Structures are given as structure tokens and as C-alpha cells.
Amino acid sequence: MTSQTVGAVSEQDMVLNRQINFLIMRKMWQDIRGRAKRGEAGKETIYHAFGMSRERYTRAINGEPVRFSQKELRDLMLKTGVNSDIFQGVTCFQFEAITRKDWEKLFVLRGEDIQRARTFERNLYQQITKKDLDMVTNPNLYRLAVYLRTSAPVTDFQLEETIREQMNWMDKNGIASLERCDPELLGDYLDALEKHIDMVRTLTHYRELKGKK
């Protein structure tokens, strides 16, 4: 399954999404980077890498209120390659063999019986497969894994950020802004847009055909 995107996600859903995401990110950090032993100096933790205190990170896992500034979200995206929706809780990591009810049960257990919760949590992790890390079906999880292994974001993330910024610019600048531009420049701009539209349509059509095979 892919990361779930909800048009109008409720605060309750966002809380659970953040719990899932921050727990998974910490688990993957420990599996790939290793767990810092008590008193061990010099080993980077996920809290330091994300610019968060351990307490603030833990609040997200515990379902307590956590807010991020736009600068924090941008810094996290640029550093990890993971979309800001994951950190905000607008979307969540999903796994083929793990349901939302499974996650709900886990976080209830964490508040009632930590030993049972740990056993249940280990069982959930055992159901995660390499297929869940597929770049196409689960891009954010894939990007996280790449960042953890290489300490760098997926190389095309900067391009995606540029595209998003361009879309935001287009949303904010309507005909009144374009009227102030030189006519020759507008002609060049139109040519460039048409070329990109053709490329995007071709790529989209190719992916649709590929997905049907």
C-alpha cells in the first residue's frame, strides 16, 4: 500500500498518523544506523539529526500535540527527502500486512501494558517486507531508507521542491502579474510551458500503461 493521503484529515487521524510515522522513523534509524547505548558519546541520534529534543520526539509517538514551523518542515524535507505530510501527520506510512487497527491496538497497549506492547510491536515489525520499501508504491518510506543509509536525500528531491515552488508561484501570480511582462518573454514562457506539458503528458501516459501490465 502507498502512504495514505486524506483531503480533509481530522486532527484525530493526524495524531495517529504522527504516532505511526515517528515510531517507524525511529525504528528504521535504530535498525540502519544502530541504537545509541546509554552514556555513549559521539553517536548521532535521530533526535539530533531531526533537530528535536528526545522529549519532543517522544511526545509525537505518545500522541501529544507537536507543531512544526514552515522552516522546520522545509529543513526536514531537504535533509531527509521525506515529504512534510509525514512529519505533520497528514499522511502515514502504510504496510501491506499491517492495518490501521493494528496500529491503534499498539498505541492503546503502550498506555496499558508496555511488555505486551513491545511483544505486539515486534510482531508488527516482522510483517514489514522489502516490498513495502518500493520506490513507486511507498516513496516516502523509500526516501527515508535512502537517507538513513547514505546520510543524504534522494537526489531528485531538490527537483521536486523546485516544481512545487514553481506551482506555488503560478498559483499566486495570475493574469495581472503576467500583463506586466515583456510580450517576447511571455512567448518564450508559453513555449517552455507547452514543452513541459507535452513531456508530463507523455510520462503520465507511459506510467498509466506500465501500471496496467
Contacts in CASP RR format, 6 or more apart in sequence:
PFRMAT RR
TARGET T0000
AUTHOR 0000-0000-0000
METHOD contacts of the structure
MODEL  1
MTSQTVGAVSEQDMVLNRQINFLIMRKMWQDIRGRAKRGEAGKETIYHAF
GMSRERYTRAINGEPVRFSQKELRDLMLKTGVNSDIFQGVTCFQFEAITR
KDWEKLFVLRGEDIQRARTFERNLYQQITKKDLDMVTNPNLYRLAVYLRT
SAPVTDFQLEETIREQMNWMDKNGIASLERCDPELLGDYLDALEKHIDMV
RTLTHYRELKGKK
1 94 0 8 1.000
1 95 0 8 1.000
1 96 0 8 1.000
1 137 0 8 1.000
1 138 0 8 1.000
2 94 0 8 1.000
2 137 0 8 1.000
2 138 0 8 1.000
2 139 0 8 1.000
3 85 0 8 1.000
3 86 0 8 1.000
3 91 0 8 1.000
3 92 0 8 1.000
3 93 0 8 1.000
3 94 0 8 1.000
3 138 0 8 1.000
3 139 0 8 1.000
3 140 0 8 1.000
3 141 0 8 1.000
4 17 0 8 1.000
4 91 0 8 1.000
4 92 0 8 1.000
4 94 0 8 1.000
5 85 0 8 1.000
5 90 0 8 1.000
5 91 0 8 1.000
6 13 0 8 1.000
6 90 0 8 1.000
6 91 0 8 1.000
9 17 0 8 1.000
9 89 0 8 1.000
9 90 0 8 1.000
14 88 0 8 1.000
14 89 0 8 1.000
14 90 0 8 1.000
15 63 0 8 1.000
15 89 0 8 1.000
16 63 0 8 1.000
16 92 0 8 1.000
16 100 0 8 1.000
16 103 0 8 1.000
16 104 0 8 1.000
16 107 0 8 1.000
17 89 0 8 1.000
17 90 0 8 1.000
17 91 0 8 1.000
17 92 0 8 1.000
18 60 0 8 1.000
18 63 0 8 1.000
18 66 0 8 1.000
18 87 0 8 1.000
18 88 0 8 1.000
18 89 0 8 1.000
19 60 0 8 1.000
19 61 0 8 1.000
19 62 0 8 1.000
19 63 0 8 1.000
19 103 0 8 1.000
19 107 0 8 1.000
20 92 0 8 1.000
20 93 0 8 1.000
20 103 0 8 1.000
21 60 0 8 1.000
21 86 0 8 1.000
21 87 0 8 1.000
21 89 0 8 1.000
21 92 0 8 1.000
21 93 0 8 1.000
22 57 0 8 1.000
22 60 0 8 1.000
22 61 0 8 1.000
23 61 0 8 1.000
24 93 0 8 1.000
24 141 0 8 1.000
25 46 0 8 1.000
25 144 0 8 1.000
26 46 0 8 1.000
26 57 0 8 1.000
26 61 0 8 1.000
27 125 0 8 1.000
28 144 0 8 1.000
28 145 0 8 1.000
28 148 0 8 1.000
29 45 0 8 1.000
29 46 0 8 1.000
29 49 0 8 1.000
29 148 0 8 1.000
32 145 0 8 1.000
32 148 0 8 1.000
32 149 0 8 1.000
33 44 0 8 1.000
33 46 0 8 1.000
33 148 0 8 1.000
34 43 0 8 1.000
36 43 0 8 1.000
36 44 0 8 1.000
36 45 0 8 1.000
37 43 0 8 1.000
45 54 0 8 1.000
46 57 0 8 1.000
47 53 0 8 1.000
47 54 0 8 1.000
47 57 0 8 1.000
49 79 0 8 1.000
50 57 0 8 1.000
50 76 0 8 1.000
50 79 0 8 1.000
56 66 0 8 1.000
59 65 0 8 1.000
59 66 0 8 1.000
60 66 0 8 1.000
62 110 0 8 1.000
63 107 0 8 1.000
68 76 0 8 1.000
68 84 0 8 1.000
68 87 0 8 1.000
68 88 0 8 1.000
73 84 0 8 1.000
73 87 0 8 1.000
73 88 0 8 1.000
74 84 0 8 1.000
76 82 0 8 1.000
76 84 0 8 1.000
76 87 0 8 1.000
77 83 0 8 1.000
77 84 0 8 1.000
77 157 0 8 1.000
77 161 0 8 1.000
78 153 0 8 1.000
78 157 0 8 1.000
78 158 0 8 1.000
78 161 0 8 1.000
79 147 0 8 1.000
79 153 0 8 1.000
80 143 0 8 1.000
80 144 0 8 1.000
80 147 0 8 1.000
80 153 0 8 1.000
81 143 0 8 1.000
81 144 0 8 1.000
81 147 0 8 1.000
81 153 0 8 1.000
81 154 0 8 1.000
81 157 0 8 1.000
82 140 0 8 1.000
82 143 0 8 1.000
82 144 0 8 1.000
82 147 0 8 1.000
83 91 0 8 1.000
83 140 0 8 1.000
85 91 0 8 1.000
86 92 0 8 1.000
86 93 0 8 1.000
86 140 0 8 1.000
91 140 0 8 1.000
93 138 0 8 1.000
93 140 0 8 1.000
93 141 0 8 1.000
94 138 0 8 1.000
95 127 0 8 1.000
95 128 0 8 1.000
95 129 0 8 1.000
95 132 0 8 1.000
96 129 0 8 1.000
96 131 0 8 1.000
96 132 0 8 1.000
97 127 0 8 1.000
97 128 0 8 1.000
97 129 0 8 1.000
98 124 0 8 1.000
98 127 0 8 1.000
98 128 0 8 1.000
102 124 0 8 1.000
103 124 0 8 1.000
105 120 0 8 1.000
106 117 0 8 1.000
106 120 0 8 1.000
106 121 0 8 1.000
106 124 0 8 1.000
109 116 0 8 1.000
109 117 0 8 1.000
109 120 0 8 1.000
110 117 0 8 1.000
111 117 0 8 1.000
131 137 0 8 1.000
132 138 0 8 1.000
132 141 0 8 1.000
133 141 0 8 1.000
133 142 0 8 1.000
133 145 0 8 1.000
134 142 0 8 1.000
135 142 0 8 1.000
142 154 0 8 1.000
143 153 0 8 1.000
143 154 0 8 1.000
143 157 0 8 1.000
146 152 0 8 1.000
146 153 0 8 1.000
146 154 0 8 1.000
147 153 0 8 1.000
147 154 0 8 1.000
178 186 0 8 1.000
181 189 0 8 1.000
END
